[in-house]
């Protein structure tokens, strides 16, 4: 069935699929659905929406994505779900007690994975492996696990492995590194002025350390030292030479949302650009049906390396292993209080 799925991930407008959306998913055959707060009312409704999506596509093979990092990036929110700590909480704990921080990060991910798996959500767009620098825009900010390669890589791996143990696939983001951005890529294109050598020794390193993970999301950033013209998500040079070769990532590569203002162009042109550059799949989030149709008109069926990578990612979905919830909540106690 994977071979008939197409190389895009789509949003939807509200808490149920309209007749037009159902028809679109039946004909379009996306390889994934991404959920936002607008799509999440309660557990029963989310279950029904996921079921509607799979029934429309005619398969349970498509993945279901969400952004549930903790901190200020959560789509599932109180009072029905916990507010989880930000990456910075784990970074602060790591500075004081590295071993406890790594355990807390892994078990915190287990709690989030349990929330998601119970709803039929199979992928969490986390962990953030970006390495912030002094003076950068706070679009990453407290989402980061620290300011050193070692800290970000160690905590990022603990989180990613916690998701995998909990039956949810992690997405490492934003490859090859968004931490130096001076502006928010949701609104404008960040230009990264560091040299290739400096980036190779810093920003790229956490992604290299987690290059074995099943999925990654690109950064909408311009790196003139490597490609003066194309943002990373649409740069064949960056995807081929940096992400695939230098970093060594051979998992499923998804673009960040092509609707973000860092990229210029229509949905069809941008879809074509990210796919031609080497992304395996296009991410489109708005739920705008006309734009969704434009994306579907460009995205091919998954084939070749993209189909292999998609299948390899799905193969890493497991039934959750047991874990100590009481220990997890005790370790997160301070962080949960901060976010209450």
N, C-alpha and C positions, 0 to 999 in steps of 0.2 A: 504493500500500500504506500510506503514511503516514496516510491518512484513517481507516484501521481501527484504528490504534494508539490506546491509551488514555493518559490524562494522568497517569501515575504511573511512577515508577522504583522497582524492588523489589530487595531483597536475596534471598539464598537461604541455606540453613542450613549446608551443608558444601562438600566439594570436588566432588561430583557432584549432579545433580538426582535427587531421588527420583521415583517414579512419580506421587505426589500433586503435587509441584512441577511436573513436566512437564505434567500435566493442567491445573494452575492457569495456567501461562504460555500454554498453548494457548488456554484459554478467556478468560483475563484480558487478553491482548494488551498488556502494558506497553510503553511507549516506551523503556524502558531497564532495564538490570541493573547493580547496583553491587556490586563485589567488596571483601571485607575480608580480613584476614590468614587468617581461618578458611577462606576459599575458595581459598587460594593455596598449593599444595604444591610444584609444579614447573612448568616450561614446558609439558610435554606435557599435564599434567592441566588447566592453565588453558585451553589451546587446546581441549581436549575439552569443558570446561565451557561455554565461549563457544559452541562449535558446538552443544552440546546445547540451550542457550538459544535460539539462532536457529532451530534445527530445531523446537523446541516452538512458538515463535511463528509459524513458517512464513515467516520473512522475515529478511533481514540488515539491515533498516532500523533496528531498535532500536539505540540506542547502548549501549556498555558503559563504565561509569564506574569510577574508582578514586581514592583519595586517595594520591598519591605526591608530596607536597610536597618531601621531603627533611627532614633533621633528625629530630625525634621523631615526625613523621607520615609514615610509610611503611608500605604494606601488603606490598610486595615487599622482602624483607630478605636480608642476607647469610646463608649463603655463596653463594646462587645469584644474588643481585643486589647491586649496590653500595649502600652507605649514602651518600646524597648530603648535601651541606651544608644547613644550615638557612638561612632567610631572613636571619638576623642576620649570617651569614658574608659574604653579598654586601653587606649594609649597611656592615659594617666596611671591606670593601675599597673600597666606593664613597666613603667618607670620605677614604681615602688616595689613590685613583686612580679617578675616576669612569668614564673611558673603558674601562679594563680591567675594572672591575666589571660594566659593561653587557655587554661581550663575554662575560665569564665566565657571567653570568646567562643570556644567550641560548644559549650553547653547552652549559651545564649542562642547560638544558631540552631541548636536542636529544638529549643522552644519555638522559635519562629518556623522552622521546618514542620513541626507538628501542626501548628496553626494552618499552614498552607496546604500540607498534604491532606488534611481533613476536609478541605474545600475542593479538592481535585486540581489544585494548582501545582504544577510540576517543576517550575523554574523560578528562582528568585534572582533578580538583577542586582546582585551583590556577591562578593565584597568589592568595595572601592579600594583600588590599589594605587591611587594617585598620591603623589608625594608633594605636599604643599611647600611653598617657599615664602619667606618674609615678603609682605607687600602684595601677595596674590589676591585675586578676588575671592570672596568667601563662598562662591558657588560650591567649592569643595569644603574648605573650612573644617568644621567639626565632624564632617563625614569621614575624614581621614583618620587612620589608626595611629598616626605619629608623623614625625618629621625626619626620620632616618629610614634608610633602605631596610635595615635589619628588622626594625620594629614593624614596619608596614608589611614586609614579607612574612614575618612570623605570625602576626595576628591575622593577616589575610588568609594564610593557609589554615589556621585553626578554624576560622569562620567557614571557609569553603569546605573543609572536611566535615565540619558539623552538619552543614546542609546535606552533603552526600550521605552521611550516616543516617540522616533523617528522611531520606527518600525524596530529596529535592535537589535539582541541579543548580549549582552556582554559576553566575556570569561574572568573570573578572572584568573590571571596568576602571577607567576609560582608556583602553590601550591605544597608543603607546605612552600615555600619561598626560593628564589634564591639570596637574597640580600647580604649574607655573602660570596658568591663564590669568591675565590681568582684567579680563571682562568675562561676563557670563555668556556661555555659548548658546543659551536659550534665546538670547537677544542679539548677539553680534559675534563675529568671528574672532577668537583669541589668536594673537600672533606670538609664538614662542621664539624668543630671540637667542636662546642658548645655542651653543655649538653642538654638532653631532656628538663629539667626544664627551662633552659634559653630560648630555642627555643619556648617553650609553652607560656612563658611570653612576647615574642617579635614577632618573625617571623610569628608564627601561628596566631597571634591575628587579623591582618587585614582580613585574610581569614575567620576566625570565624565570624567576624563582617558582612561579605558579603556572608555567607554560604547559603543564600536564593537565590542566583543568579542561572541562568539556566545552565551555562556551566563553566567548569574550565579546565585549561591546567596544566599538571604536570611539575615539574622541574626535569631536568636530573642532580641530585646531589646525592652524597653519604653522609649519615648521620650515621657514625659508632656508635653513642650513641643509635641508634634505630635499625639499620640493618647494620652490618659490611660488608656485601657481595653484596647486591643489591642496585643499584641506586633507588631513589624514584619511578621513572616511572615503574620499574620492581620489586618493593618490595611489596609483599602481606602484609607484616607487616605494612609498612607505609601507604599504601592505606586503609587497613582495620582499623587499630588501630588509625592512626593519621588523615587522610583525612576524612574518613567516620564517625568515632566515636568522636575523640577528637575535631576536627574542626567542625564536624557536617554537612559536605557538602553531599547532596543527589541529586545533579544535575548530568548532563551528564559529565563524566570525560573523557577527551581526553588526550592522551600522547602529549608531545612536539614532534617535528619532529624526527622520529626514524633514519633519515639520519645524525643527528648531531654526531660529533666524540666522544662525551662523552660516547656513547654506543658502544659496540663492538659486531659484529656479522652481519650476513646477514639479509636481509629484512624479510625473512620468520621466522627466529629464533627470531628476535627482536619483530616482530608482535605477535608471540606466547607468548613471555615473558611478554609484557605489558598487553595483554589480560588475561593471566593466573594470573597475579598479581592483577587484578581487574579494570583496565581501561575499560571503556565501548567501546571506539573506538580507533583505531590506526590512527595517523597522519603521512602521508608520503608525502613529499613536492617536491621532485626533478623533477618530470615529466619524470623520466627514466622508460620506458615502461616495461622493463624486471623486474625491482624492483617492479613496480606497480603490475605486474602479480603475483609476489611472495607474496606480501601482500594479494592480493585478494584470493590467494590459501589457506590462513590461516584463514582470517577473516570470522566468521560465520554470519548468518543472525542475525539482531538485535532481541533479545528475552528477556523475563524475565524483570529484572530491567533495563537493557540497553534500551529495547524498550519503557518501561514506562518513563524513563528519557528523551529519545529523543522526545517522544510525548509531554511530559510536557514542554520541551523547545520550541518546535514549537508552542505550544498553547499560549505562551507568545508573539508571534509576533502580533502586532496590527497595525492598520492604524495610521500613525503619528498624534499626537495632534498638534494644532497650537502652534507657538512660535514666540517670538519677535526677528527677525533676526537683526534688527538695534541695539537692545540692546546687542545681542550676539557679534556683530562685534565691538561695542564700548568697551565692557569689554575685548575683546581679542586684542584690538588695539596695545598695547605695545608688546604683544607676537607675533602677526603677523608681526610687524615691525622687531623684532629680527630674524625671520626666513626667511625674504624676501631675 
